[in-house]
Amino acid sequence: MKSLSVMSIILGFVCLLSGCISSSAPPGVIVTSVMPGKIDLDQVPDIYEGIVINEVQDPSHTKRGNLIKAHLESALREIPSFNIVESSSNINKPVIYTIIERFEVQPDEVRQGYIKRRGIVRVQFILSDSSRNVVGSSSEFAEIDNIKRVGTKLKSSEEIEERLAKNVCQKFAQKLVPTKTKEYRVFIKGNSTVNKGIKAASINNWEYATTLWESELKKNPENHAAAYNLGIGYEKEGQWNDALKMYETAKKLKPFNKEYCSAAKKMKAKFEAKENVEKIQEAARPVSSTD
């Protein structure tokens, strides 16, 4: 019995490390979402016509401000449709202001036969519209520990500074564009028809599952579980408009249900992100000239 108990513990630990979901977990499905950037560019509709990177404020008066500005320009140019313009022509253009709050490579530290060189940076990025109203800001932090055995060559301070500057600028740029995420939608159990649909969906028979839930909803329009699960089915099949409609229906029928409210909110966010992606793609599309 003892060996069986030990084996059970080992298997449970391995399962935990490998990301297994216990059989007691509520049944559900993973869906892929496109979430909007953390800084809302809808408040800056003319951002795709040109953006100015203001001179970096560096209290230490070092050349690190130029380093941050160069990497910020590089990170923004990787976003299709972002056009960097010179500060001399910044009339009626959105502006990014940058303030270095901390940027240092600390003295080497030796301990137990190892030597460590640490670099730390914290930069405040502020985005304003063409009227100089602040629409978003983000404080980005990064650190690098370069550790080697004593006598082994460490990365130079200049190399560490380059990596730190690139890191924080890329973090900020990522907050301006939509990103893909994975989310777990939990099925809600109901009557026999609803539960039969859940079983079908659990083995990827989505066509049969949605048919069952649609049929149930026609018989009983007040069945919130059927509406919500049908929303999951539509979302999984890429029918976003129908999915949002079903999530909103379930939410209206049972307004305080956490899963219904969350699904409706996230579905709306997917639409917002989709619109932002389309704006970026449209702005990046070359203009055809007619002679």
N, C-alpha and C positions, 0 to 999 in steps of 0.2 A: 504493500500500500504506500509505503514511503517513497519508493522509486516512482510509482505512478504519480504521486503528488508532485515530486520534483520535476518529472517530465511535463506535467501539465503547466507548471510555472514557466518552464523553459519555452514551451510552445506558445504560451500566452505572451511572453516577452518578445519572441520572434515575430508574432503576429502584430504586436504593437509597433515594432520597428518597421515592418513592411507596409503599414498603413491599412491593415485589415479593418473592416467594419464589423462589429460584433453582431450576432444574429438578433440581439435584443434592440438594435438600433432601428428607428422608424424607417419603413421602406420609402424610397425616393429615387431620384434620378439626378445626374449631373448635367447641367446645361451650360453652354458657353455664352457669355455675355460680353458686350462691348460697352465699357463704362466711359462716361465723359471725363475729360481731363479735370483735375482738381481745381484748376483756375478757369473760370467760366469766360470763354472767349466770345460768347454771345453779346457781352457788354462792350466788346471792341469789334464791331462789324467791319471796320476798315483795316483791321490788322494785316489782312492778306495783301493790302496795297502797299505796304511798307512799314517797317518798324525801326526805330532808332535805339541803339545801345548807348546810353549816356556814359560819360567818363566815370570810371569806378572810384568810389570814395574809399580811400585807404588811409586810415589814421596814422599808420606807421610810416607813410611816405616812402614806401619801397617800390620796386618795379613789379611787385606781385599783382598790382592793379591791372597792369597791361597783360599779365598772364591770364588773369580771370577773364578779361574782356575778349582776348583772342579765343579762348576755349568756349566762351559763351556764343560768340559768333559762329564758331565751328559747329556747336551743338544745334543751334537754331537753323543753320543752313541744311542740316540733315532732314529737317521737316519740309516736305514738299509744299511749295507755295509761300514759304516765309522769305520775304525779300528784305535784306538788311540795307538801310540807307544811311548816308553820312549825316552826322549831327548838324552839319551846316545847312542841310535841307530838311530840317525836322519840323517845318511848319505843318500843322494839322496832321501829325503822324503820332501813333502810339509810341510810348517810350518805356524802356526797361532801365530802371535805376538799380545800381548794385552797390552794396556797402559791405566791405570786409570787416567783420566783427572780430575775427581771430584767424591768424594764419602764421604758423610757426613750425619749425623743425627743432625739436627739443635736443638738448645736449645728450650725447650717447650715455647709455646706462649699462654697466657691466655687472653681471650677477651669475654666479655658479657656472663660470666658464663660457657664458654667452654674452653677446653685446647687442643692445637694442637701440635703434634709432627711430624715434616716433615723430610723425608729422600730423598736425591737426589743423583743420580749417572749418570756419563757420562763416557763411556769406548770406546776407539778406538780399533777396531779389524782390523788386517792386515793379509791377506793371501798371501803367497809367494809360488812359485813353488819349485821344488827340486834344482833349480839353484839359488835360493834366489832372483828371480825377482818378484816384487810385481804384482799380478794379480787382486787384489781387496781389497777394504777397506770399513769399515762402522763405523760411529760414532753413538753409541746407547745411548739413554737417557731414564731415568725412574725416576719417583718421586712418593712418597706415602705420603698422609696426613692422619694421624691417629687422628681423632677428637672425643672427648668424653666430657660429662659434667664434670665440676670440681668435684673432689672426686671419679671419676670412673677411674679404672686402664687402662692405655694405654698399647699398645704393647711395649715390651722392644726394646731397640736400636738394640740388636742382632737379634731379629725377623724381624725388618724392614730391616736391612742389608741383611739378608738371602733372603727376597722377592725381594729386589732391584737387587741383584746379579743374581738371577734366571731369573728375567724379562729381563734384558739386554742380557744375554747369549742366551735365547730362541729367542729373536728378531734377533740376529745375525745368529743363526742356521737356522732360517726360510728363510733367504736370500740365503741359499745355495741349497735349494730344490725347485722344481716346486710347484706351488700353483694353486688351482682352483679359477676361477673368473667367474662372470656373465657379459655378454656384451649385449648391445642393438644394433641390426642391423636394420637400417632404410630401408624400401623398397623404390625403386625409380620408380615412375610412368612413364608410356609410352603410347603406343597405346592401343587399346581396349583389345587385347589378353594379353598383359603384365598386365594391370589393372585387368582383370578377374582372372589372376593367383594370384595377390595380395589378392583379395577378398577370393579366395579359401584357401590361406595360412593363412589368418586371422582367419579362423574357423578350422584351423589344418587339412585341406584337402591337405596335402603336395604332395600326389601322383598326384592329378589332377593339382595342381599348377605347379609342375616340368614338367609334360607332356605338359602343355600349353607353358611354357617358352622354352622348348626344341624344340617344333614345330615351334615357332616363330623364334628361332635362326637358324633353318635350312632354313627357308624361307628368313630370312634377317640376315646374319652373322654380319652385322654392327650394330645391335641393342644392344647397350651397356647396356640399362636398363634390357633387357631380360637376358643377360649374367650375370650381377651382381645379379639379383634376383634369378636366377638359382643357383648361387654360394651359396646364403643363404639357398636355399632348400637342396642342397647337404650337406652343413655344418650341417644343422639341422638333417639330416638323417645319419650323421657320415661318409659321403663319402668325406674325407678330400682332397684327391688328386684331385678329380673332382672339389671340391669347390675352391681350390687354382687356378686351371686352369681357371675357369670362372671369378674369381676376377681379375686375371692377364689379361684376355681377355678384360674385361670391362675397366680396367686401361689403356691398350694399345689403346683402341678406344677413350677414353676420359681421357688423362693422368693427367689433373689438377682437376679432381673431388675428393673432399675430402673424400667422403664415399668409393669410389673405392680404393683409395690409402690406407686408414686406414684398410679396410677389408683385402686387400692383405698382408699388413704388419703384422696384427695380426694373420692371418692364417699361415704365415711363422713362427711366434713365437710359435704357437701351435705345429708345427712340431718339432721345436727345443726342446721344453719342453718334448714332447713325447719321443724324443731320449734320453734325460737326465733321464727320468723315467725308460726307458728300460735299461740304463746303471746301474742305481741303483739296479734294480731288478736282473740284470745279476750278478752284483758283490755280491749281497746278497744271491744268489742261492748257496746252499751247493755243494761242489765239490764231485762227486761220486768217490769212490776209487775202483780200481780193483786189486784184489790180484792174 
